[in-house]
């Protein structure tokens, strides 16, 4: 997918915002995706990569959450803030399933989102979780569903 760096950064932000918003509703994500883009207008390439990320997260939600839970180390998912969880889900999808995105890039982008949207200590926490996921992909296949 030929989408440049700044467009991908904004697409990641939009994907995180969508995943975060869905976490508060019982809405079918597919039914409200177009409405999300209507209220968050974005260039075509941002929307294209954002949709790619959103669809990927929900298609692989089981594997993503299994890998996250395994990587929390002393935490349970209910202790993780919803913003942080949405950031982790999008980044984990990229690490596990998007070969064209280096894992370190996915982590760095997640850290930038955490600095903008999450609590002050969140970047350190997110870095640790995502680094464990990245390391596990180098030594074994990810848990997939």
N, C-alpha and C positions, 0 to 999 in steps of 0.2 A: 504494500500500500504506500503510494508515493505522497506522503504528507510530511512537511518540513518540521523542524524542531519547535519553533514557536507555536505552530498550529497544534502540534501534538501536546504541548504543555497545556494549552487552553482546553483541548479535548479531554485531557486527563482531569482537569479541574471540573469540567462540565459533567463528566462521567461520575466523579466522586460526588458532586452535588446531587445528581439524580439518584445514585445508590443510597446516599444519605437520606434523601427525601422519602424514598420508597420504604425505608426502614420504619417510618412512622405511620404507614398506611397499610391497609389491606388491599390496595389497588393491584390489579394485574399490571405489571410493569409495561407489557407490550401495548396495553390499551391507553396508557397515558404518556408514552414516549413522544409522540408528535406534539402533544400539548406542552410538554416540557420545552421542546425546541421553539415553540411559538412564544413562550414567555421568556426564553433565553436565546434570542436570535444570535446566530453565529454564522461565520462563513461556511461555505459548503464543505471545505476540507476539514474544518474543525468538527462539524456535525458528522461527517463521514467516519472519522476516526473515533469520535465520541460514541457513535452508535456501535462501532466495532467493539469497543471496550465494554459498553453496557451489555450488549448481547453476549459477549464472551463471559462476563462475570456471571450473568444469570444462567447461561448454558452450563457452566462448570462450577456452580455455586457449591455443590457437595465437595468436590476436590479442593476447592479454594478454602472452604471453612475447615475441612479436615487438616489441611496443611497448616493453616493458621493456628488451630487448636493445639496441634503437635508442637508448634514453635513458640507458644506463649510462655512457657517455663515459669511456673508458679502463679500464673494468672488464669482466670476463667473468662470466657467471652463476655459474661455479664458485667465484669469489672472494667472492660474496655469501653471508652466513650464511643458514641455513635459516629462522630466525625472520624475518629481514629480508625474505627472498624471499616468505614467506607473507604478511607485511604488505603488501608491494608488490603481490602478486597481487590481494588483496582490494580494495585501494584503486584499483588500475588498472581493475578491473572496474567499480567505481562511477563512476570518472571517464569511462570510455569508453561505458558501456552503461546507466547509471541516470540518466536525465535529471532526475528529481525531486531528486537530491542534487547540490548545487553542488560543483564540483571542489574548491574551497577547503575545504569541509566534509570531503570525503573525505580530503584531505591532512592537515587538522588532526587528524582521528580517527586516521589512520595514525601521526602523530607521537606522539600520546598512547600508542598501543600500543607504539611503539618505546621510549618512555621507561620503560614498565613491563617490557618483555620482552627488549629487545635491548641491545646493547653501548652504552656511553656516547656514542660518536661516531655511532651509527646514526641518530638523528633528523636530523642535518644531511645525511647521505648520502641518506636516504629523501626528505627534503624536496626535494633537488636533482633526484632522478630523477623524482619525481611532478610537480614543477613543469614539467620539460621535457615530460612527457606531456601535462599540461594545456595548456601553450602550443602544442603541436603540434595539439591538437584545435581550437584557435581559428584555426589557419591552414590546416589541411588535415584531410581525413578520416583517422581512425585506420586502421592496417593491420588488416584484418579477415579472419578465416578462416572 
